[in-house]
């Protein structure tokens, strides 16, 4: 029942079955052409005639008289021509028996009294009653045997060959269709089991399938499904951790805002209200910055890349340096840029901008007044190298292993922050397929963040 239902609509079983049946028809057609070619070959006809002649020679060797020999020839003639008539062939084989003195002893009735021309060669062509024949001469101890087979036309050959082969094919087709259908249906059973296993899983169930395919062809599919489920599990785990960390981090600024709002409401003097208002604004600004960072991280953490855009990386660096310049000047921080005048590339502009902004913001915020920041940009083969180095206090070696984790902030400073800047940088670099390394900064101290990004190949203009 399953096999019959699967053949009603588009299905793999039907495609395979039809393909194999078409292959069978092609084989039948090829064999028909090969049979026709074989029958039309002179050497093949001669070999067949020679085999008939050898059989007759053996039988005539048992004859003890001319009458016995004539009986053997008459029997053979009737047998050969009965076979031709059964095959709907109108022409007949002609047999002639002579003794060694050339006296004719027997001639097939189908020749209508016209004897076969006597020639010495083993094979030759003759015309009898307007029809062409191929003659084979066989000699025995007492006899000369001549067998003449008609030269069949293409229509006659096809009339002989096709009916028998067609009957065989019509018998073979349903048998092969049944066998092939059962084999293919059984072979696809593991695929049906896999689909049933997937359909039976709950919508929130991302556990491994643990399906072991007996066929090598299904193993890549099951492996790909397992990888997909693993990626989904990892993504959901990251999202859960992100939500929990965000909720935890937002609790503090919201509590501070609530406390400052309570202080502002109870302030009795203008000075107290002004101080409470400033503290409230600072708390709101910190919460706003944290929310903006969380949204930025959520956007960068999205697995789907934005469409690459043609951007000028050198111009982007100059714009970002100009953005942080007022804060740097206020703390007497020296900014330097070592980059070509222009460096165009097709990249995810938002991800690249997030990398540059967060590295510059961190450098300006955490180094001391009077320190230096140097930004460099270069292309090295098929890679882009971006470095942001400073001469600040640096990061203790014990803390360097976790600086790219979310909500991780170093110790030994009083700078307010969210602990998300470098996490955003690391995620953006990974999104672009690049690498980031932390090294020693300027003058043997501080930090140097080296970002390597692969540059896509430039399309060749036609």
C-alpha positions in Angstrom: 0.0 0.0 0.0 2.8 2.4 0.9 4.5 1.7 -2.4 1.4 2.3 -4.4 0.6 5.5 -2.6 4.1 6.8 -3.1 3.8 6.4 -6.8 0.7 8.6 -7.1 2.5 11.9 -6.7 6.0 13.2 -7.3 8.4 11.0 -5.4 11.9 9.7 -5.4 10.7 6.1 -5.7 8.8 7.0 -8.9 11.8 8.9 -10.4 14.2 6.0 -9.7 11.6 3.4 -11.0 11.0 5.4 -14.2 14.7 5.9 -14.7 15.4 2.2 -14.4 12.5 1.2 -16.6 13.7 3.8 -19.2 17.2 2.2 -18.9 15.6 -1.2 -19.6 13.9 0.1 -22.7 17.2 1.7 -23.8 18.9 -1.7 -23.3 16.1 -3.4 -25.3 16.5 -0.9 -28.1 20.3 -1.3 -28.1 20.0 -5.1 -28.3 17.6 -4.8 -31.2 20.1 -2.6 -33.1 22.9 -5.0 -32.2 20.9 -8.0 -33.4 20.1 -6.2 -36.6 23.7 -5.4 -37.1 24.7 -9.0 -36.4 22.2 -10.4 -38.9 23.3 -7.9 -41.6 27.0 -8.9 -41.2 28.2 -11.3 -44.0 30.6 -13.0 -41.6 27.8 -13.6 -39.1 25.5 -15.1 -41.8 28.3 -17.3 -43.1 29.0 -18.6 -39.6 25.4 -19.5 -39.1 25.2 -21.2 -42.4 28.4 -23.1 -41.7 26.9 -24.3 -38.4 23.8 -25.6 -40.1 25.9 -27.3 -42.8 28.1 -29.0 -40.2 25.0 -30.3 -38.5 23.7 -31.7 -41.8 27.1 -33.2 -42.6 27.0 -35.1 -39.3 23.5 -36.4 -40.0 24.4 -37.4 -43.6 27.4 -39.3 -42.3 24.9 -41.7 -40.7 23.0 -42.3 -44.0 23.6 -45.7 -45.6 22.0 -45.0 -48.9 20.9 -42.2 -51.2 17.3 -42.6 -50.0 18.4 -42.1 -46.4 20.4 -39.0 -47.4 17.4 -37.6 -49.3 15.3 -38.2 -46.2 17.8 -36.3 -44.0 17.7 -33.4 -46.4 14.0 -33.3 -46.6 13.6 -33.4 -42.9 16.2 -30.6 -42.4 14.5 -28.5 -45.1 11.1 -28.8 -43.4 12.6 -28.1 -40.0 14.4 -24.9 -41.1 11.5 -23.5 -43.1 9.0 -24.3 -40.4 11.0 -22.1 -38.1 11.0 -19.3 -40.6 7.3 -19.6 -41.2 6.7 -19.4 -37.4 8.6 -16.2 -37.4 6.3 -14.8 -40.1 9.1 -14.8 -42.7 7.8 -15.4 -46.3 11.2 -16.5 -47.8 12.6 -20.0 -47.3 15.9 -21.7 -47.0 17.0 -23.8 -50.0 18.9 -27.1 -49.6 20.5 -29.0 -52.4 22.3 -32.4 -52.2 24.6 -33.6 -54.9 26.9 -36.6 -55.0 30.6 -36.3 -55.7 30.0 -36.7 -59.4 27.8 -33.6 -59.5 24.5 -35.5 -59.8 21.6 -33.8 -58.1 19.9 -36.0 -55.5 17.7 -33.5 -53.6 16.5 -29.9 -54.1 14.1 -28.0 -51.7 10.6 -27.7 -53.1 10.7 -24.0 -52.3 13.2 -23.5 -55.1 10.5 -24.4 -57.6 12.9 -26.6 -59.6 15.6 -24.0 -60.0 18.8 -25.5 -58.8 21.5 -23.6 -57.0 24.4 -22.5 -59.2 27.4 -24.6 -58.7 30.6 -22.7 -57.7 33.7 -24.1 -56.1 34.1 -21.5 -53.3 32.8 -22.1 -49.8 30.5 -19.1 -49.8 29.0 -17.2 -52.7 25.8 -15.3 -53.7 23.2 -16.4 -56.1 19.8 -15.3 -57.4 16.9 -17.8 -57.4 13.5 -16.9 -58.6 14.4 -13.2 -58.4 15.5 -13.4 -54.7 19.1 -13.1 -53.4 20.6 -15.9 -51.4 23.8 -16.6 -49.6 25.1 -20.1 -50.3 27.4 -22.3 -48.1 29.1 -25.3 -49.7 29.9 -28.2 -47.4 31.6 -31.4 -48.6 31.3 -34.8 -47.0 32.8 -38.2 -48.0 30.0 -38.9 -50.5 28.1 -35.7 -50.8 28.2 -32.0 -51.6 25.7 -30.0 -49.5 24.6 -26.5 -50.4 22.5 -24.4 -48.0 21.1 -21.1 -49.3 19.8 -18.6 -46.8 17.8 -15.6 -48.1 19.3 -12.2 -47.7 16.7 -10.6 -45.5 15.8 -6.9 -45.9 15.7 -4.5 -43.0 11.9 -4.9 -42.7 12.1 -8.7 -42.6 14.9 -8.6 -40.0 12.9 -6.3 -37.8 9.9 -8.5 -38.2 11.9 -11.4 -37.0 13.7 -9.7 -34.2 11.3 -7.3 -32.6 8.3 -9.6 -31.8 10.4 -12.0 -29.7 12.4 -9.3 -28.0 9.2 -7.3 -27.3 7.5 -10.3 -25.7 10.5 -10.8 -23.5 10.6 -7.2 -22.5 6.9 -7.1 -21.7 7.4 -10.1 -19.4 10.5 -8.6 -17.8 9.1 -5.1 -17.3 6.5 -5.8 -14.6 8.8 -8.2 -12.8 11.6 -5.7 -12.8 9.3 -2.9 -11.8 8.0 -4.9 -8.8 11.5 -5.9 -7.7 13.0 -2.4 -8.2 10.0 -0.8 -6.4 10.4 -3.1 -3.4 14.2 -2.6 -3.3 13.9 1.2 -3.6 11.1 1.4 -1.1 13.1 -0.7 1.4 16.2 1.4 0.7 14.4 4.6 1.6 13.0 3.2 4.8 15.8 4.8 6.9 14.9 8.2 5.3 11.3 7.8 6.3 12.4 6.8 9.9 14.5 9.9 10.1 11.7 12.2 9.0 9.3 10.5 11.5 11.9 11.0 14.2 12.2 14.7 13.4 8.4 15.1 13.2 7.9 13.5 16.5 10.2 15.9 18.3 8.6 18.7 20.4 9.0 22.3 19.1 11.3 23.1 22.0 13.3 19.8 21.8 16.7 20.5 20.3 18.3 17.4 21.8 20.5 15.3 19.4 18.7 12.9 17.0 21.0 10.0 17.8 20.0 8.4 14.5 22.5 5.9 13.1 22.0 5.5 9.3 22.9 2.1 7.8 23.7 3.8 4.5 26.7 6.0 3.8 24.6 8.3 1.6 22.4 9.3 4.6 25.3 10.0 7.0 26.1 13.5 5.6 22.4 14.4 6.0 22.2 13.2 9.6 25.5 14.9 10.4 24.3 18.2 9.0 21.1 18.0 11.0 23.1 17.2 14.2 25.3 20.3 13.5 22.2 22.4 12.9 20.7 21.3 16.2 24.0 22.0 18.0 24.1 25.5 16.5 20.6 26.2 17.6 21.3 24.9 21.1 24.4 27.1 21.3 22.5 30.1 20.0 19.6 29.7 22.5 22.1 29.1 25.3 23.9 32.4 24.4 20.6 34.2 24.2 19.6 32.9 27.7 22.9 33.9 29.1 22.7 37.3 27.5 19.2 37.9 28.9 20.3 36.8 32.4 23.5 38.9 32.3 21.6 41.9 30.9 19.0 41.6 33.7 21.7 41.4 36.3 23.6 44.4 35.0 20.5 46.6 34.5 19.5 45.9 38.1 22.2 48.2 39.5 21.7 51.3 37.4 17.9 51.0 37.8 18.4 50.8 41.6 20.6 53.8 41.5 18.1 55.8 39.4 15.4 54.8 41.9 17.5 55.9 44.9 18.4 59.2 43.3 14.8 59.9 42.3 13.9 59.2 46.0 16.6 61.6 47.2 15.6 64.3 44.7 12.0 64.0 45.9 13.0 64.5 49.5 15.6 67.2 48.9 14.8 70.3 51.0 17.2 72.9 49.6 18.0 74.0 46.1 21.6 72.8 46.4 20.5 69.3 47.5 18.0 69.1 44.7 20.7 70.2 42.2 23.2 67.6 43.5 20.5 64.9 43.5 19.5 65.9 39.9 23.0 65.7 38.7 23.4 62.2 40.3 20.1 61.2 38.7 21.2 62.3 35.3 24.5 60.5 35.6 22.7 57.3 36.6 20.3 57.7 33.7 23.2 58.2 31.3 25.0 55.1 32.6 21.8 53.1 32.2 21.3 54.5 28.7 24.8 53.7 27.8 24.4 50.1 29.1 21.2 49.6 27.1 22.9 51.0 24.0 25.8 48.6 24.4 23.4 45.7 25.0 21.5 46.5 21.8 24.8 46.9 19.9 26.0 43.5 21.2 22.7 41.9 20.3 22.9 43.3 16.7 26.5 42.2 16.3 25.7 38.8 17.8 23.2 38.2 15.0 24.4 35.3 12.8 23.2 37.0 9.7 25.7 39.2 8.0 24.6 42.5 6.5 25.3 43.0 2.8 28.9 44.2 2.3 29.2 47.8 1.3 32.0 49.6 -0.5 33.6 51.8 2.2 36.8 53.8 2.6 38.5 52.4 5.7 41.0 55.3 5.9 38.1 57.9 5.8 36.2 55.9 8.5 39.3 56.0 10.8 39.6 59.7 10.3 35.9 60.3 11.1 36.1 58.2 14.3 39.3 59.9 15.5 37.6 63.3 14.9 34.7 62.0 17.1 36.9 61.2 20.1 39.2 64.2 19.6 37.4 66.6 22.0 37.5 64.0 24.9 41.2 63.3 24.1 42.1 67.0 24.0 40.4 67.6 27.3 42.8 65.0 28.9 45.8 66.1 26.8 45.9 62.7 25.1 47.8 62.7 21.8 46.1 61.0 18.9 48.1 59.7 15.9 47.1 58.0 12.6 49.3 56.0 10.3 47.2 55.0 7.3 47.1 55.5 3.5 45.1 58.3 2.1 42.4 55.9 0.9 41.8 52.2 1.4 38.5 51.0 -0.2 37.0 47.6 0.6 33.7 45.8 0.5 32.9 44.9 4.2 30.1 45.0 6.7 30.3 48.7 7.5 28.4 48.4 10.8 30.7 45.7 12.1 33.9 47.6 11.2 32.6 50.8 12.7 31.8 49.0 16.0 35.3 47.6 16.1 36.9 51.1 15.6 34.5 52.9 17.9 34.8 50.6 20.9 38.6 50.3 20.6 39.0 54.1 20.5 36.5 54.6 23.3 38.3 52.1 25.6 41.7 53.6 24.8 40.5 57.2 25.6 38.7 56.2 28.7 41.3 54.0 30.4 44.7 55.6 29.7 46.1 58.4 31.8 46.1 62.1 30.9 49.1 63.0 28.7 49.4 59.4 27.2 49.3 58.6 23.5 47.1 56.7 21.2 48.3 55.6 17.8 46.0 54.0 15.2 47.5 52.3 12.1 45.8 50.8 9.1 47.5 48.7 6.3 46.7 46.1 3.8 48.9 43.0 3.9 48.1 40.7 0.9 44.5 39.6 1.2 44.2 40.8 4.8 43.5 44.1 6.5 45.5 45.0 9.6 44.0 47.5 12.0 46.0 48.3 15.2 45.0 50.6 18.1 48.0 51.0 20.5 48.3 53.2 23.6 50.9 54.1 26.2 48.5 53.7 29.2 48.8 51.4 32.2 47.8 48.3 30.2 46.0 45.2 31.5 47.5 42.9 34.1 48.5 39.5 32.7 46.2 37.7 35.0 43.2 39.5 33.5 44.1 39.4 29.9 42.6 35.9 29.3 39.0 37.2 30.0 39.0 40.7 28.6 36.8 39.8 25.7 34.1 38.2 27.8 30.8 40.0 28.4 30.5 42.1 31.5 34.1 41.5 32.5 35.9 44.7 33.7 39.4 45.0 34.8 40.5 46.0 38.3 42.8 48.8 39.4 40.9 51.7 37.9 37.8 53.9 38.7 36.5 54.3 35.2 32.8 53.7 34.9 31.8 51.2 32.2 29.7 48.3 31.2 32.2 45.6 30.4 30.8 45.1 26.9 33.1 47.2 24.7 35.7 44.6 24.1 33.1 41.8 23.9 31.4 43.8 21.1 34.8 44.1 19.3 35.5 40.4 19.6 32.1 39.4 18.3 32.3 41.9 15.4 35.8 40.5 14.5 34.4 36.9 14.6 31.5 38.0 12.5 33.8 39.3 9.8 35.9 36.1 9.9 38.9 37.8 11.4 41.2 37.6 14.4 42.1 39.9 17.3 45.2 39.8 19.5 46.3 41.7 22.5 49.9 42.8 22.7 52.2 45.4 24.2 51.5 49.0 23.4 53.7 52.1 22.8 57.0 52.5 24.5 56.9 49.0 25.9 53.7 49.5 27.9 50.0 49.9 27.5 47.9 47.8 25.1 48.0 47.1 21.4 44.9 45.6 19.9 45.7 44.0 16.5 42.7 43.2 14.3 43.2 41.1 11.1 40.3 40.9 8.7 40.1 39.0 5.4 39.5 41.2 2.4 37.0 39.9 -0.2 38.4 39.4 -3.7 37.8 42.4 -6.0 35.5 41.4 -8.9 37.2 41.5 -12.3 35.7 44.1 -14.6 34.5 42.8 -18.0 
